[in-house]
Amino acid sequence: MKHVLIVLFVLSPALLLAQQPVDSRQQEIVFRQVNVIPMDREEIMENQTVVVKEGKITVLSDAEEADYGDQAMVIEAQGKYLIPGLAEMHAHVPPVDDLEPMKEVLRLFVVNGITTIRGMLGHPRHLELRSQLQSGAILGPRFYTTGPSFSGQSVQTAAQAADMVRQQKKAGYDYLKFHPGLTLETFSATTQTAKEVGIPFVGHVSFAVGIWRALDAGYSSIDHLDGFIEGMVPEIGTMNLEQTGLFGIFVADQVDTTQIPKLMKRLKETNTWVVPTQALAERWFSPGDPEQFYEAPEMIYMSAQTRNDWLNSKKNLQSNPQYEEAKVENFIVLRRKLIKACHDYDVGLLLGSDAPQVFNVPGFSTHQELQYMVDAGLTPYEALRTGTVNVASYLNQSQNSGTIKEGAVSDLVLLNGNPLEDIRQTEQIEGVMMGNLWLSKEYIKKELKQLEKP
């Protein structure tokens, strides 16, 4: 008789418990002996205890002095670092009728410590999604959303543009999203009506509009540095969009860099915030072998079709007759210079990578964007501000978010290393506090495993 040996792997009760979120409405959550990076100043507060209850930080004090209940869940965090949750201000949630693919993207963000996102291509079901996130019916980051985009395809007349603005305002979207292709007529109708009804507009700068008109119109944020390069090319009036390329990639070598201070001062005067999405330039537009990104570890969370589409997109760009490696390298360096100039002129910078987009995986690419900000000349602390303090200021939430202090919302990320020394330490996540819920490292591992694609 043949015997078959069956081996059962039984998870311990403690591990099973660790794989579930812990709710601060049910018990206090305590980070004991942790190094706190408060982000309202460049400082490490060593040996602190942080107590969270009902989604708020109730105690921040020296470890020996902290008071909390006997039933609290205590996280021994000696040698670890606590930062505020990060924001991704140029995210994309699938604009589809099915909520399930939306939830997958949200999970990727939150397990990467991204506790706030701004969706930049809206859909009617995103309003329902936002409501479910606010109620706690589904787990995910705090969600701000634009409506469906204004572009050369979606609006052809001034009347149509104005009507679309009023509809989106009535529906309850947070922002209007601009895509390329707007004419001066449709752009003017859109922006004027937006001001009348009181809804901010964000996103691209259409070629026919240009950066200087865009700034006069009053964008809330301009994303991708769109229009910056073209606006400083002396002969731009004789060119078309095909000649300049996306974001001016093919004309960066013609920029009059003496115009940079003028542009920065105008951005500051108009209180226009900037979301650079430098990850697009560094990963999609850059010269080099596309396979290096195609084979990156985080690509396991994207479908084979998406990965192949991204690979083909990069290859198609590199095969364009206008694509010259030296010129594109100059384009990337110029963008870094513009990011640093924004910082130096006190123009508001917001963290955003445009994910999911070519070789930018939700959550992971936000951390990569932090590295690109440092590569542009910001210190790690200055880069972190773009995804914490600056976002809170932009959203008029400075009193209760973006920093670690008593009374603030408990959007937190526990790290294994010091990000002020090495910005890449933001990727070494020990756990995430998303509002009421503590997501342990074990929970994050379980979620990521479930999110892997074949």
C-alpha positions in Angstrom: 0.0 0.0 0.0 1.3 3.4 -1.0 1.4 6.1 1.8 1.0 9.7 1.0 2.5 12.2 3.4 0.5 15.4 3.7 2.2 18.4 5.3 0.0 21.1 6.6 1.4 24.6 7.2 -0.6 26.2 10.0 -0.2 29.9 10.7 0.2 30.8 14.3 -2.7 32.9 15.8 -0.2 35.7 16.4 0.8 35.8 12.7 -2.8 35.7 11.6 -3.6 38.6 13.9 -0.7 40.6 12.6 -2.0 40.1 9.1 -5.2 42.1 9.9 -5.5 45.8 10.3 -5.7 47.1 13.9 -8.4 49.8 14.5 -7.5 52.7 16.8 -11.1 53.1 17.5 -11.0 49.8 19.3 -7.7 50.2 21.1 -4.9 52.7 21.4 -1.9 52.1 19.1 1.4 53.1 20.6 4.8 53.6 18.9 7.3 53.2 21.7 10.8 54.6 21.7 10.6 55.7 18.1 12.5 58.5 16.3 10.0 61.0 15.1 10.6 63.2 12.0 7.9 65.8 12.6 8.4 67.6 9.2 7.4 71.0 10.4 11.1 71.4 11.1 14.3 69.5 10.1 14.8 67.6 13.3 14.8 64.0 14.6 13.0 63.7 17.9 14.7 60.7 19.5 13.2 58.2 21.9 9.6 59.4 21.6 6.4 57.6 22.2 3.5 58.4 19.9 -0.1 57.3 20.9 -2.9 57.1 18.4 -6.6 56.8 19.2 -9.6 57.1 16.9 -7.5 58.3 14.0 -5.7 61.1 15.9 -2.3 61.5 17.5 -3.2 62.0 21.2 0.3 61.8 22.7 3.7 62.8 21.5 6.3 62.8 24.3 9.5 61.4 25.6 9.1 57.7 25.9 9.5 57.7 29.7 6.7 60.2 30.2 4.0 58.9 27.8 0.8 57.7 29.3 -1.5 55.2 27.6 -4.0 52.4 28.6 -3.3 48.9 29.7 -5.1 47.5 26.6 -3.1 49.5 24.1 -1.3 47.7 21.2 2.4 48.6 21.7 4.7 48.6 18.7 8.3 48.5 19.9 9.9 50.9 17.5 13.4 51.5 18.9 15.8 52.4 16.1 13.0 53.1 13.7 11.7 56.4 12.2 8.2 57.7 12.0 7.2 60.2 9.3 3.8 61.6 8.2 2.0 59.7 5.5 3.1 60.6 1.9 0.9 62.1 -0.8 0.8 61.3 -4.5 -0.6 64.4 -6.2 -0.7 63.1 -9.7 -2.3 59.6 -9.5 -4.5 57.8 -11.8 -7.4 55.6 -10.7 -8.8 53.5 -13.5 -11.7 55.5 -15.1 -13.9 52.5 -15.5 -17.3 51.3 -14.3 -15.9 48.5 -12.2 -14.7 49.4 -8.7 -12.4 46.3 -8.3 -9.5 47.5 -10.5 -9.8 50.9 -8.7 -9.5 49.1 -5.3 -6.3 47.3 -6.5 -4.6 50.6 -7.3 -5.7 52.1 -4.0 -4.2 49.1 -2.1 -0.9 49.5 -3.9 -0.8 53.1 -2.8 -1.6 52.6 0.8 0.7 49.6 1.4 3.5 51.9 0.1 2.7 54.5 2.7 0.8 56.8 0.3 -2.0 58.0 2.5 -3.4 60.8 0.2 -3.8 60.8 -3.5 -5.2 63.2 -6.1 -6.8 61.3 -9.0 -6.1 63.1 -12.3 -8.5 61.5 -14.7 -11.9 61.4 -13.2 -14.9 59.2 -13.8 -18.4 59.3 -12.3 -17.8 56.2 -10.2 -14.8 58.0 -8.6 -17.3 60.0 -6.6 -18.8 56.8 -5.3 -15.3 55.6 -4.6 -14.4 58.7 -2.7 -17.6 58.4 -0.6 -16.7 54.8 0.3 -13.2 55.7 1.3 -14.5 58.5 3.5 -16.9 56.2 5.3 -14.3 53.5 5.7 -16.3 51.0 3.7 -13.1 50.3 1.7 -9.5 50.7 2.7 -7.4 53.2 0.8 -5.8 56.7 0.9 -7.6 59.9 1.3 -8.9 60.6 -2.2 -9.3 63.9 -4.1 -10.5 63.6 -7.7 -10.8 65.7 -10.9 -13.6 65.1 -13.3 -13.3 63.7 -16.8 -10.7 65.8 -18.6 -11.1 68.9 -20.7 -9.3 68.4 -24.0 -9.4 68.9 -27.7 -11.6 65.8 -27.9 -14.0 66.4 -25.1 -14.8 70.1 -25.8 -15.0 71.8 -29.2 -16.9 74.9 -28.4 -16.9 77.6 -25.7 -20.6 76.8 -24.8 -19.8 73.1 -24.5 -16.8 73.9 -22.3 -18.8 76.2 -20.0 -21.6 73.6 -19.6 -19.1 70.8 -18.8 -17.6 73.0 -16.0 -21.0 73.6 -14.4 -21.9 69.9 -14.6 -18.7 68.8 -12.9 -19.0 71.4 -10.2 -22.6 70.3 -9.5 -21.5 66.6 -9.5 -19.0 67.4 -6.7 -15.6 66.8 -8.3 -12.7 68.5 -6.4 -10.9 69.8 -9.5 -11.1 70.2 -13.3 -8.5 68.4 -15.2 -6.9 69.9 -18.4 -5.4 67.8 -21.1 -3.8 69.0 -24.3 -5.8 70.2 -27.3 -7.7 73.1 -25.9 -8.0 76.2 -28.1 -7.8 79.7 -26.8 -11.6 79.9 -27.1 -12.4 76.7 -25.2 -9.6 77.4 -22.7 -10.9 80.8 -21.9 -14.5 79.6 -21.6 -13.4 76.8 -19.2 -11.3 79.0 -16.9 -13.8 81.9 -16.7 -16.6 79.6 -15.9 -14.5 77.7 -13.4 -13.8 81.0 -11.6 -17.5 81.9 -11.6 -18.7 78.6 -10.0 -15.6 78.2 -7.8 -13.8 75.0 -8.8 -10.0 74.9 -9.3 -8.3 73.6 -12.5 -5.1 71.6 -12.8 -3.0 69.6 -15.2 -1.6 70.2 -18.6 -1.0 73.4 -20.6 -2.2 73.2 -24.1 0.2 74.2 -26.9 -2.2 76.8 -28.2 -2.4 78.4 -24.8 1.2 78.4 -23.6 2.6 78.8 -20.2 2.3 82.6 -19.9 -1.4 82.6 -20.7 -1.9 79.6 -18.4 -0.3 81.5 -15.5 -2.5 84.5 -16.1 -5.6 82.3 -16.1 -4.9 81.0 -12.5 -4.2 77.3 -12.5 -4.2 75.7 -9.1 -1.4 73.5 -10.1 0.5 72.9 -13.4 1.7 69.3 -13.7 4.6 67.7 -15.6 6.3 71.2 -15.9 4.1 71.3 -18.9 4.7 74.4 -21.1 7.7 75.5 -19.1 10.3 74.6 -21.8 8.2 75.7 -24.7 7.6 79.0 -23.1 11.3 79.8 -23.0 12.1 78.9 -26.6 12.5 82.1 -28.6 11.2 80.8 -31.9 8.2 78.9 -30.4 5.8 80.9 -32.5 7.0 79.3 -35.7 6.7 75.8 -34.4 3.9 73.2 -33.9 3.4 70.5 -31.3 4.9 67.8 -33.4 8.1 69.7 -33.7 8.4 70.4 -29.9 7.3 67.0 -28.7 5.6 66.2 -25.4 6.7 68.7 -22.7 9.2 70.2 -25.2 11.4 67.1 -25.3 12.7 67.9 -28.8 13.4 71.7 -28.2 15.0 71.8 -24.8 18.4 72.6 -26.4 16.8 75.8 -27.7 15.7 77.2 -24.4 16.8 80.7 -23.3 17.7 79.8 -19.7 17.9 83.5 -18.8 14.1 83.3 -18.8 14.0 80.9 -15.9 13.9 83.6 -13.1 11.1 85.4 -15.0 9.1 82.1 -15.1 9.7 81.3 -11.5 8.7 84.8 -10.3 5.5 84.5 -12.3 4.7 81.1 -10.8 5.3 82.6 -7.3 3.2 85.7 -8.0 0.3 83.7 -9.3 0.5 81.1 -6.4 0.7 78.3 -9.0 1.8 75.0 -7.5 3.9 72.6 -9.5 3.8 68.8 -9.7 6.9 67.9 -11.7 6.3 64.2 -12.3 10.0 63.9 -13.0 9.6 60.1 -13.0 8.1 60.4 -16.5 11.2 62.0 -17.9 13.7 59.8 -16.0 11.9 56.5 -16.8 9.8 56.9 -20.0 11.7 59.6 -22.0 15.3 58.7 -20.9 17.8 57.1 -23.3 19.0 53.6 -22.5 17.7 50.1 -22.6 13.9 49.9 -21.9 14.4 46.4 -20.5 16.0 47.8 -17.3 12.6 49.2 -16.3 10.6 46.3 -17.8 12.4 43.9 -15.5 12.2 46.1 -12.3 10.9 44.1 -9.3 7.8 46.3 -8.9 6.6 45.4 -12.4 5.2 42.2 -10.9 2.2 44.2 -9.8 1.3 45.2 -13.4 -0.4 42.9 -15.9 1.7 41.5 -18.8 -0.3 43.6 -21.2 0.4 46.8 -19.3 4.1 46.0 -19.0 4.3 45.3 -22.8 2.3 48.5 -23.6 4.8 50.4 -21.5 7.8 48.8 -23.2 6.4 49.5 -26.6 5.7 53.1 -25.7 9.3 53.7 -24.7 10.6 51.9 -27.7 8.3 53.9 -30.0 9.5 57.2 -28.5 13.1 56.2 -29.0 12.5 55.2 -32.6 11.1 58.7 -33.4 13.4 60.4 -36.0 13.6 63.5 -33.8 14.8 61.5 -30.8 18.4 62.2 -30.2 20.0 60.8 -27.0 22.2 63.8 -26.3 19.2 66.2 -26.7 17.0 64.1 -24.5 19.7 63.9 -21.8 19.8 67.7 -22.0 16.0 67.8 -21.6 16.2 65.7 -18.4 18.9 67.8 -17.0 17.0 71.0 -17.8 13.9 69.6 -16.0 16.0 69.0 -12.9 17.2 72.5 -13.1 13.7 73.8 -13.3 12.7 71.7 -10.2 15.6 73.2 -8.2 14.7 76.7 -9.4 11.1 76.2 -8.2 12.5 75.3 -4.8 14.9 78.2 -4.7 12.2 80.7 -5.7 9.8 79.3 -3.1 7.4 78.0 -5.7 5.1 75.4 -4.2 6.3 71.9 -5.1 4.0 68.9 -4.7 5.0 65.3 -4.9 3.6 63.4 -7.9 4.9 60.7 -10.3 1.9 60.0 -12.6 1.1 56.4 -11.7 0.2 54.1 -13.2 1.9 55.5 -16.3 4.9 54.3 -18.4 7.1 52.3 -15.9 5.6 54.1 -12.9 3.9 51.5 -10.7 1.4 53.0 -8.1 3.0 53.6 -4.7 6.5 52.5 -5.7 7.0 55.3 -8.2 6.2 57.9 -5.5 9.3 56.8 -3.6 11.2 56.9 -6.9 10.0 60.5 -7.5 11.5 61.5 -4.1 14.8 60.2 -5.3 14.5 62.2 -8.5 13.7 65.3 -6.4 17.0 64.7 -4.5 18.8 64.2 -7.8 17.5 67.6 -8.9 19.2 69.2 -5.9 16.8 69.1 -3.1 17.9 67.7 0.3 16.0 64.6 1.5 14.1 66.8 4.0 13.1 69.3 1.3 12.0 66.4 -1.0 9.9 64.9 1.9 8.2 68.3 2.4 6.8 68.1 -1.1 4.8 65.0 -0.1 3.8 66.1 3.4 3.9 69.7 4.6 3.5 71.2 1.2 0.5 69.0 0.4 -1.2 69.9 3.6 -0.7 73.6 2.8 -2.0 73.1 -0.7 -5.1 71.4 0.6 -5.6 73.9 3.4 -5.1 71.1 5.9 -2.0 72.4 7.7 -3.7 72.5 11.1 -4.2 68.7 11.2 -2.1 66.9 8.6 1.3 66.8 7.0 3.2 66.8 10.3 3.5 64.7 13.4 2.0 66.5 16.4 -0.7 66.1 19.0 -4.1 66.5 17.4 -3.0 65.7 13.9 -4.6 62.9 11.9 -2.7 59.7 12.3 -1.5 59.2 8.7 1.9 57.8 9.5 4.7 55.6 8.0 7.1 53.6 10.2 10.5 53.2 8.5 13.5 51.0 9.3 16.0 53.7 8.4 16.6 57.4 8.5 15.2 59.1 5.3 17.0 62.4 6.1 20.3 60.6 5.5 19.1 58.5 2.6 15.8 59.2 0.9 15.6 55.6 -0.3 14.8 54.6 3.3 11.2 55.7 2.6 10.9 52.4 0.8 11.9 50.4 3.9 8.4 50.3 5.4 7.8 48.5 8.7 4.1 49.6 8.8 1.6 52.2 7.8 -1.0 54.0 9.9 -3.8 54.9 7.6 -6.1 57.1 9.6 -7.8 54.7 12.1 -6.0 51.6 10.9 -2.5 50.1 11.6 -1.2 48.0 8.7 1.7 45.9 9.9 4.6 44.7 7.8 3.0 41.2 7.8 -0.3 42.7 6.5 1.6 44.6 3.8 3.4 41.5 2.7 0.2 39.6 2.5 -1.5 42.3 0.5 1.4 42.7 -1.9 1.4 38.9 -2.5 -2.2 39.0 -3.4 -1.6 41.9 -5.8 1.0 40.1 -7.8 0.1 39.5 -11.5 0.9 36.4 -13.4 
